[in-house]
Amino acid sequence: MYQKGTIFYKEYQKQNLPSEESLRRDLKDMLEIYEEYYEKIYKGKDNFGSEPIIDSNKENVTMQTIFFGAPGTGKSRKIDCNLFKDENGKPIGKGIKEIPEDRKFRTTFHPDYDYAQFVGAYKPKKEGNAITYSFVPQVFAKAYAAAWKQYFAAGNASTADNQVYLVIEEINRGNCAQIFGDIFQLLDRDGEGFSQYSIDADCDFATWLKEDSILKTVWSDYEAKVGEGKLKLPPNLNILATMNTSDQSLFPMDSAFKRRFDWEYVPIKYAKDSDCGDDWKADEFKIVIGNSTYMWLDFLKKVNADIYDATQSEDKQMGEFFIKPKSDDLKIAFNEFRSKVLFYLWDSVYKDETERQAVFHFPYGDGDGKINSVTFQSLFGKDAEAIVNKIMENLKVEKVTA
């Protein structure tokens, strides 16, 4: 006798208790059933519990999240290395980097990205001397099929070990309304994590799912759960995205799209804390300008304060990973610093801020070589290193030993 919500259940009548031999046999059956259940769901993996189980009662579980912040704050790194949380909502220093390749899918949106590149399209293919046409699945279709396959393999359950992750980098650089199309309707989830509403699949997509995808071996299960020719997101399909606040004007998201995601701000870190992880070494980065050396985070904190004063916004500030040293000694060379950091500051912040004279537009030198207003072009003359050292002085960035 079994009850819903249990692995094994058997009822005994008080007036007719079984013999010891019968109890031993029932206990043996219970252990065998539990062992079979455990193997089926968790497959004996050592990392049991390292991923969040999709459970609508757990506040730390999010299936659709956009990680946003200034450029260089480590949004992609957070997804890869510091995504998962414990039961108290604290990061455990693990992310989808730990997940097998067949359960994670990644794409990057851009201005020319469209529905066909995201979901799939009917394309020609040469077979011998003939040209045939077939549906070519893209990242969403692959993640969708993989998630349902994992769901059915776990006995129609969303478990710690069958989560599938679809990661969209730079989500606001593409036209989300155009890219998602009618899939947008699937983003509304019910209390169990399924899409609240199903949609009709394109004929080509539906045919591929039934005849050519990894779902063809479990098609009867899919048809019974979702319906013939229908689409619905399973609870183990997680959609994660990153967004730079400095790029938010490319394709503004409408409020209907925004509200279907949870939003998590990734702040700029000026010092290492418990959320950073062991491989966070931004506090060791040094900038080398000629014979002078500066700590990257000291410069970052002071220039970001000036950026805010200049723009009255945090959107153009830089994160701790805006630039990464190419050398093992964690030193940022002058050319790297000039071409990446100083060019960004000139092009995105200070070019038209002629009244502010800490980073650019200050006078430098005297006599015939005097520069009335330092611009980015000034950083390529004979006094380039001296001018950059002057920028550090203006910002009150302290020199350190090399």
NUKOLDREN-666621 format. One record per residue (C-alpha): x, y, z; residue in one letter. Coordinates in steps of 0.05 Angstrom, whole numbers, plus 5000, padded with zeros to 4 digits. Example, Ala and Ser with C-alpha at 12.3 -4.5 7.8 and 13.67 -1.06 7.14 Angstrom:
! NUKOLDREN-666621
X:5246	Y:4910	Z:5156	code:a
X:5273	Y:4979	Z:5143	code:s
***
This chain:
! NUKOLDREN-666621
X:5000	Y:5000	Z:5000	code:m
X:5028	Y:5068	Z:4980	code:y
X:5010	Y:5139	Z:4997	code:q
X:5023	Y:5200	Z:4954	code:k
X:5087	Y:5236	Z:4973	code:g
X:5122	Y:5175	Z:5002	code:t
X:5173	Y:5126	Z:4973	code:i
X:5148	Y:5066	Z:5011	code:f
X:5086	Y:5058	Z:5055	code:y
X:5053	Y:4998	Z:5085	code:k
X:4998	Y:4996	Z:5137	code:e
X:4991	Y:4943	Z:5192	code:y
X:4929	Y:4929	Z:5233	code:q
X:4938	Y:4932	Z:5308	code:k
X:4896	Y:4870	Z:5318	code:q
X:4936	Y:4831	Z:5266	code:n
X:5010	Y:4849	Z:5270	code:l
X:5056	Y:4812	Z:5222	code:p
X:5108	Y:4762	Z:5244	code:s
X:5181	Y:4781	Z:5253	code:e
X:5198	Y:4746	Z:5188	code:e
X:5145	Y:4786	Z:5151	code:s
X:5170	Y:4851	Z:5181	code:l
X:5242	Y:4834	Z:5159	code:r
X:5216	Y:4820	Z:5089	code:r
X:5179	Y:4886	Z:5086	code:d
X:5240	Y:4923	Z:5112	code:l
X:5283	Y:4891	Z:5058	code:k
X:5232	Y:4912	Z:5005	code:d
X:5232	Y:4983	Z:5032	code:m
X:5308	Y:4988	Z:5029	code:l
X:5310	Y:4961	Z:4958	code:e
X:5256	Y:5010	Z:4935	code:i
X:5292	Y:5068	Z:4968	code:y
X:5359	Y:5048	Z:4937	code:e
X:5326	Y:5043	Z:4868	code:e
X:5294	Y:5112	Z:4879	code:y
X:5360	Y:5143	Z:4901	code:y
X:5398	Y:5115	Z:4841	code:e
X:5344	Y:5138	Z:4793	code:k
X:5340	Y:5209	Z:4819	code:i
X:5411	Y:5224	Z:4842	code:y
X:5451	Y:5171	Z:4804	code:k
X:5499	Y:5165	Z:4863	code:g
X:5534	Y:5231	Z:4848	code:k
X:5582	Y:5260	Z:4899	code:d
X:5555	Y:5330	Z:4889	code:n
X:5486	Y:5314	Z:4917	code:f
X:5456	Y:5378	Z:4943	code:g
X:5507	Y:5424	Z:4908	code:s
X:5452	Y:5453	Z:4864	code:e
X:5387	Y:5483	Z:4887	code:p
X:5326	Y:5438	Z:4882	code:i
X:5270	Y:5474	Z:4846	code:i
X:5220	Y:5484	Z:4902	code:d
X:5171	Y:5541	Z:4903	code:s
X:5176	Y:5544	Z:4979	code:n
X:5250	Y:5560	Z:4979	code:k
X:5265	Y:5634	Z:4976	code:e
X:5335	Y:5624	Z:4948	code:n
X:5312	Y:5588	Z:4885	code:v
X:5305	Y:5630	Z:4822	code:t
X:5292	Y:5601	Z:4754	code:m
X:5293	Y:5665	Z:4713	code:q
X:5343	Y:5717	Z:4736	code:t
X:5378	Y:5775	Z:4703	code:i
X:5444	Y:5794	Z:4735	code:f
X:5457	Y:5867	Z:4723	code:f
X:5510	Y:5918	Z:4741	code:g
X:5566	Y:5962	Z:4715	code:a
X:5613	Y:5933	Z:4662	code:p
X:5666	Y:5889	Z:4693	code:g
X:5631	Y:5869	Z:4758	code:t
X:5637	Y:5795	Z:4743	code:g
X:5565	Y:5778	Z:4724	code:k
X:5585	Y:5719	Z:4680	code:s
X:5635	Y:5698	Z:4732	code:r
X:5579	Y:5698	Z:4785	code:k
X:5538	Y:5650	Z:4742	code:i
X:5598	Y:5605	Z:4730	code:d
X:5629	Y:5605	Z:4799	code:c
X:5583	Y:5634	Z:4853	code:n
X:5511	Y:5621	Z:4832	code:l
X:5487	Y:5569	Z:4880	code:f
X:5465	Y:5585	Z:4951	code:k
X:5454	Y:5545	Z:5014	code:d
X:5387	Y:5539	Z:5051	code:e
X:5402	Y:5606	Z:5085	code:n
X:5411	Y:5642	Z:5019	code:g
X:5487	Y:5647	Z:5026	code:k
X:5532	Y:5634	Z:4965	code:p
X:5570	Y:5568	Z:4970	code:i
X:5624	Y:5586	Z:4919	code:g
X:5598	Y:5541	Z:4863	code:k
X:5563	Y:5555	Z:4797	code:g
X:5547	Y:5523	Z:4731	code:i
X:5621	Y:5512	Z:4718	code:k
X:5610	Y:5449	Z:4760	code:e
X:5552	Y:5426	Z:4716	code:i
X:5561	Y:5375	Z:4660	code:p
X:5563	Y:5404	Z:4590	code:e
X:5499	Y:5370	Z:4568	code:d
X:5460	Y:5410	Z:4620	code:r
X:5484	Y:5480	Z:4604	code:k
X:5474	Y:5523	Z:4542	code:f
X:5501	Y:5592	Z:4528	code:r
X:5489	Y:5646	Z:4477	code:t
X:5502	Y:5721	Z:4469	code:t
X:5451	Y:5770	Z:4444	code:f
X:5471	Y:5825	Z:4395	code:h
X:5433	Y:5875	Z:4350	code:p
X:5427	Y:5827	Z:4292	code:d
X:5406	Y:5767	Z:4334	code:y
X:5336	Y:5740	Z:4318	code:d
X:5285	Y:5685	Z:4333	code:y
X:5315	Y:5637	Z:4282	code:a
X:5384	Y:5642	Z:4315	code:q
X:5354	Y:5632	Z:4384	code:f
X:5303	Y:5577	Z:4371	code:v
X:5320	Y:5547	Z:4303	code:g
X:5300	Y:5550	Z:4231	code:a
X:5287	Y:5509	Z:4169	code:y
X:5352	Y:5507	Z:4129	code:k
X:5378	Y:5473	Z:4066	code:p
X:5428	Y:5416	Z:4071	code:k
X:5465	Y:5380	Z:4016	code:k
X:5461	Y:5304	Z:4017	code:e
X:5499	Y:5275	Z:3959	code:g
X:5474	Y:5310	Z:3897	code:n
X:5408	Y:5329	Z:3928	code:a
X:5388	Y:5390	Z:3970	code:i
X:5343	Y:5374	Z:4028	code:t
X:5312	Y:5419	Z:4080	code:y
X:5307	Y:5406	Z:4154	code:s
X:5298	Y:5443	Z:4220	code:f
X:5365	Y:5463	Z:4250	code:v
X:5357	Y:5473	Z:4326	code:p
X:5391	Y:5530	Z:4362	code:q
X:5406	Y:5542	Z:4435	code:v
X:5335	Y:5549	Z:4461	code:f
X:5310	Y:5487	Z:4425	code:a
X:5370	Y:5446	Z:4450	code:k
X:5361	Y:5470	Z:4522	code:a
X:5286	Y:5458	Z:4520	code:y
X:5293	Y:5386	Z:4496	code:a
X:5350	Y:5372	Z:4545	code:a
X:5309	Y:5397	Z:4604	code:a
X:5248	Y:5355	Z:4588	code:w
X:5292	Y:5294	Z:4576	code:k
X:5324	Y:5304	Z:4644	code:q
X:5256	Y:5314	Z:4676	code:y
X:5228	Y:5249	Z:4650	code:f
X:5292	Y:5211	Z:4665	code:a
X:5284	Y:5231	Z:4738	code:a
X:5214	Y:5201	Z:4742	code:g
X:5176	Y:5265	Z:4725	code:n
X:5214	Y:5306	Z:4777	code:a
X:5257	Y:5368	Z:4783	code:s
X:5317	Y:5347	Z:4826	code:t
X:5384	Y:5374	Z:4848	code:a
X:5419	Y:5335	Z:4793	code:d
X:5375	Y:5348	Z:4732	code:n
X:5375	Y:5424	Z:4728	code:q
X:5388	Y:5452	Z:4658	code:v
X:5415	Y:5523	Z:4650	code:y
X:5404	Y:5569	Z:4591	code:l
X:5451	Y:5629	Z:4598	code:v
X:5440	Y:5692	Z:4556	code:i
X:5498	Y:5740	Z:4557	code:e
X:5486	Y:5814	Z:4543	code:e
X:5410	Y:5804	Z:4540	code:i
X:5396	Y:5878	Z:4529	code:n
X:5441	Y:5882	Z:4467	code:r
X:5388	Y:5845	Z:4428	code:g
X:5315	Y:5860	Z:4414	code:n
X:5283	Y:5814	Z:4465	code:c
X:5213	Y:5821	Z:4437	code:a
X:5237	Y:5799	Z:4368	code:q
X:5283	Y:5744	Z:4393	code:i
X:5234	Y:5711	Z:4441	code:f
X:5173	Y:5719	Z:4398	code:g
X:5115	Y:5677	Z:4425	code:d
X:5163	Y:5641	Z:4473	code:i
X:5153	Y:5703	Z:4516	code:f
X:5087	Y:5672	Z:4538	code:q
X:5124	Y:5613	Z:4568	code:l
X:5162	Y:5656	Z:4617	code:l
X:5102	Y:5660	Z:4664	code:d
X:5113	Y:5602	Z:4713	code:r
X:5063	Y:5570	Z:4760	code:d
X:5076	Y:5550	Z:4832	code:g
X:5110	Y:5485	Z:4811	code:e
X:5156	Y:5519	Z:4761	code:g
X:5121	Y:5498	Z:4696	code:f
X:5100	Y:5550	Z:4645	code:s
X:5032	Y:5575	Z:4667	code:q
X:5008	Y:5575	Z:4595	code:y
X:5028	Y:5531	Z:4537	code:s
X:5036	Y:5554	Z:4465	code:i
X:5032	Y:5521	Z:4397	code:d
X:5100	Y:5503	Z:4370	code:a
X:5120	Y:5521	Z:4299	code:d
X:5108	Y:5460	Z:4254	code:c
X:5182	Y:5452	Z:4240	code:d
X:5201	Y:5457	Z:4313	code:f
X:5145	Y:5409	Z:4334	code:a
X:5167	Y:5358	Z:4281	code:t
X:5239	Y:5362	Z:4303	code:w
X:5220	Y:5352	Z:4376	code:l
X:5180	Y:5290	Z:4359	code:k
X:5224	Y:5257	Z:4306	code:e
X:5296	Y:5282	Z:4313	code:d
X:5308	Y:5309	Z:4383	code:s
X:5329	Y:5270	Z:4445	code:i
X:5255	Y:5271	Z:4465	code:l
X:5235	Y:5221	Z:4412	code:k
X:5250	Y:5163	Z:4460	code:t
X:5203	Y:5193	Z:4512	code:v
X:5153	Y:5224	Z:4465	code:w
X:5093	Y:5190	Z:4496	code:s
X:5112	Y:5220	Z:4564	code:d
X:5120	Y:5289	Z:4533	code:y
X:5055	Y:5285	Z:4495	code:e
X:5018	Y:5264	Z:4558	code:a
X:5049	Y:5321	Z:4600	code:k
X:5051	Y:5378	Z:4549	code:v
X:5007	Y:5359	Z:4490	code:g
X:5017	Y:5345	Z:4416	code:e
X:5049	Y:5404	Z:4382	code:g
X:5052	Y:5445	Z:4446	code:k
X:5108	Y:5479	Z:4484	code:l
X:5114	Y:5489	Z:4559	code:k
X:5176	Y:5501	Z:4601	code:l
X:5192	Y:5448	Z:4653	code:p
X:5211	Y:5469	Z:4724	code:p
X:5284	Y:5446	Z:4716	code:n
X:5298	Y:5495	Z:4658	code:l
X:5332	Y:5555	Z:4688	code:n
X:5341	Y:5618	Z:4646	code:i
X:5397	Y:5664	Z:4670	code:l
X:5420	Y:5728	Z:4636	code:a
X:5471	Y:5784	Z:4644	code:t
X:5462	Y:5858	Z:4630	code:m
X:5510	Y:5916	Z:4631	code:n
X:5476	Y:5979	Z:4657	code:t
X:5520	Y:6021	Z:4612	code:s
X:5488	Y:5988	Z:4551	code:d
X:5415	Y:5993	Z:4572	code:q
X:5396	Y:6043	Z:4517	code:s
X:5410	Y:5994	Z:4460	code:l
X:5343	Y:5958	Z:4463	code:f
X:5302	Y:5980	Z:4523	code:p
X:5261	Y:5923	Z:4553	code:m
X:5187	Y:5933	Z:4564	code:d
X:5158	Y:5925	Z:4633	code:s
X:5120	Y:5861	Z:4614	code:a
X:5186	Y:5827	Z:4596	code:f
X:5223	Y:5854	Z:4657	code:k
X:5172	Y:5830	Z:4708	code:r
X:5179	Y:5758	Z:4685	code:r
X:5250	Y:5757	Z:4711	code:f
X:5280	Y:5765	Z:4780	code:d
X:5334	Y:5818	Z:4780	code:w
X:5398	Y:5812	Z:4820	code:e
X:5447	Y:5870	Z:4824	code:y
X:5521	Y:5852	Z:4821	code:v
X:5557	Y:5908	Z:4858	code:p
X:5627	Y:5934	Z:4847	code:i
X:5673	Y:5905	Z:4900	code:k
X:5730	Y:5947	Z:4925	code:y
X:5753	Y:5894	Z:4975	code:a
X:5749	Y:5819	Z:4981	code:k
X:5692	Y:5790	Z:5021	code:d
X:5661	Y:5722	Z:5035	code:s
X:5621	Y:5723	Z:4970	code:d
X:5682	Y:5732	Z:4925	code:c
X:5710	Y:5661	Z:4922	code:g
X:5782	Y:5638	Z:4927	code:d
X:5800	Y:5659	Z:4855	code:d
X:5780	Y:5732	Z:4866	code:w
X:5846	Y:5770	Z:4862	code:k
X:5826	Y:5840	Z:4840	code:a
X:5856	Y:5867	Z:4905	code:d
X:5924	Y:5845	Z:4879	code:e
X:5920	Y:5879	Z:4811	code:f
X:5971	Y:5934	Z:4801	code:k
X:5977	Y:5988	Z:4748	code:i
X:6048	Y:6003	Z:4724	code:v
X:6060	Y:6071	Z:4692	code:i
X:6134	Y:6081	Z:4678	code:g
X:6170	Y:6078	Z:4745	code:n
X:6106	Y:6087	Z:4784	code:s
X:6059	Y:6033	Z:4810	code:t
X:5987	Y:6040	Z:4835	code:y
X:5936	Y:5991	Z:4863	code:m
X:5880	Y:5979	Z:4814	code:w
X:5824	Y:5981	Z:4866	code:l
X:5849	Y:6047	Z:4895	code:d
X:5846	Y:6078	Z:4825	code:f
X:5778	Y:6045	Z:4812	code:l
X:5746	Y:6072	Z:4875	code:k
X:5769	Y:6143	Z:4863	code:k
X:5754	Y:6146	Z:4788	code:v
X:5685	Y:6116	Z:4799	code:n
X:5670	Y:6171	Z:4850	code:a
X:5690	Y:6222	Z:4798	code:d
X:5648	Y:6187	Z:4744	code:i
X:5587	Y:6192	Z:4790	code:y
X:5601	Y:6266	Z:4802	code:d
X:5606	Y:6278	Z:4728	code:a
X:5545	Y:6237	Z:4705	code:t
X:5502	Y:6234	Z:4768	code:q
X:5494	Y:6160	Z:4751	code:s
X:5527	Y:6094	Z:4769	code:e
X:5515	Y:6065	Z:4699	code:d
X:5582	Y:6086	Z:4670	code:k
X:5624	Y:6064	Z:4729	code:q
X:5672	Y:6006	Z:4721	code:m
X:5674	Y:5940	Z:4757	code:g
X:5735	Y:5906	Z:4788	code:e
X:5743	Y:5860	Z:4728	code:f
X:5736	Y:5914	Z:4675	code:f
X:5809	Y:5898	Z:4660	code:i
X:5849	Y:5837	Z:4678	code:k
X:5924	Y:5832	Z:4678	code:p
X:5953	Y:5788	Z:4623	code:k
X:6016	Y:5772	Z:4663	code:s
X:6021	Y:5722	Z:4720	code:d
X:6048	Y:5777	Z:4767	code:d
X:5979	Y:5811	Z:4763	code:l
X:6008	Y:5876	Z:4736	code:k
X:5969	Y:5917	Z:4686	code:i
X:6016	Y:5946	Z:4634	code:a
X:6012	Y:6018	Z:4611	code:f
X:5989	Y:6002	Z:4540	code:n
X:5933	Y:5957	Z:4566	code:e
X:5911	Y:6010	Z:4616	code:f
X:5912	Y:6065	Z:4563	code:r
X:5876	Y:6027	Z:4508	code:s
X:5822	Y:5996	Z:4551	code:k
X:5810	Y:6037	Z:4613	code:v
X:5830	Y:6108	Z:4592	code:l
X:5797	Y:6100	Z:4524	code:f
X:5732	Y:6078	Z:4557	code:y
X:5735	Y:6138	Z:4605	code:l
X:5747	Y:6186	Z:4547	code:w
X:5695	Y:6157	Z:4499	code:d
X:5639	Y:6140	Z:4548	code:s
X:5647	Y:6192	Z:4604	code:v
X:5693	Y:6252	Z:4597	code:y
X:5697	Y:6270	Z:4523	code:k
X:5643	Y:6323	Z:4530	code:d
X:5655	Y:6339	Z:4604	code:e
X:5702	Y:6397	Z:4590	code:t
X:5689	Y:6430	Z:4657	code:e
X:5717	Y:6370	Z:4696	code:r
X:5793	Y:6370	Z:4696	code:q
X:5814	Y:6311	Z:4739	code:a
X:5819	Y:6256	Z:4685	code:v
X:5818	Y:6296	Z:4620	code:f
X:5815	Y:6369	Z:4597	code:h
X:5867	Y:6395	Z:4647	code:f
X:5926	Y:6436	Z:4622	code:p
X:5994	Y:6402	Z:4621	code:y
X:6065	Y:6426	Z:4610	code:g
X:6091	Y:6495	Z:4592	code:d
X:6126	Y:6532	Z:4536	code:g
X:6121	Y:6506	Z:4465	code:d
X:6100	Y:6437	Z:4489	code:g
X:6042	Y:6461	Z:4532	code:k
X:5977	Y:6424	Z:4524	code:i
X:5918	Y:6469	Z:4539	code:n
X:5869	Y:6412	Z:4548	code:s
X:5890	Y:6339	Z:4555	code:v
X:5850	Y:6293	Z:4509	code:t
X:5858	Y:6219	Z:4492	code:f
X:5903	Y:6239	Z:4434	code:q
X:5950	Y:6271	Z:4486	code:s
X:5964	Y:6201	Z:4514	code:l
X:6005	Y:6182	Z:4453	code:f
X:6058	Y:6236	Z:4455	code:g
X:6126	Y:6237	Z:4487	code:k
X:6096	Y:6257	Z:4554	code:d
X:6043	Y:6202	Z:4554	code:a
X:6066	Y:6167	Z:4618	code:e
X:6076	Y:6232	Z:4655	code:a
X:6006	Y:6255	Z:4637	code:i
X:5975	Y:6189	Z:4662	code:v
X:6015	Y:6197	Z:4727	code:n
X:5985	Y:6267	Z:4731	code:k
X:5915	Y:6237	Z:4724	code:i
X:5932	Y:6191	Z:4784	code:m
X:5955	Y:6252	Z:4823	code:e
X:5892	Y:6290	Z:4806	code:n
X:5849	Y:6232	Z:4831	code:l
X:5893	Y:6225	Z:4893	code:k
X:5912	Y:6153	Z:4877	code:v
X:5971	Y:6134	Z:4921	code:e
X:6035	Y:6104	Z:4894	code:k
X:6057	Y:6036	Z:4921	code:v
X:6120	Y:5995	Z:4916	code:t
X:6124	Y:5952	Z:4853	code:a
***
